[in-house]
């Protein structure tokens, strides 16, 4: 959905639902969550609500996710080292 909005520049729930394999109501709910998270903004134009991507918020989210992934990679590397050491120690006995 974010890709579609970014490519189009803006979109309504109806125009997005036409391009996605979900109902318009599902798109509306998803847009509400994205709006609450600050990742998109909605502006009323007549009877329509048009949504646009907020690039700065997406950049901040991407940076946070990258840091989180690096932290998990570090933790998993430690677990791997502990498991490999335990396996080596059990072979030596």
Secondary structure as GFF3:
##gff-version 3
##sequence-region A 1 93
A	DSSP	alpha_helix	2	8	.	.	.	ID=ss1
A	DSSP	alpha_helix	13	19	.	.	.	ID=ss2
A	DSSP	alpha_helix	24	36	.	.	.	ID=ss3
A	DSSP	beta_strand	40	45	.	.	.	ID=ss4
A	DSSP	beta_strand	48	53	.	.	.	ID=ss5
A	DSSP	alpha_helix	55	92	.	.	.	ID=ss6
###
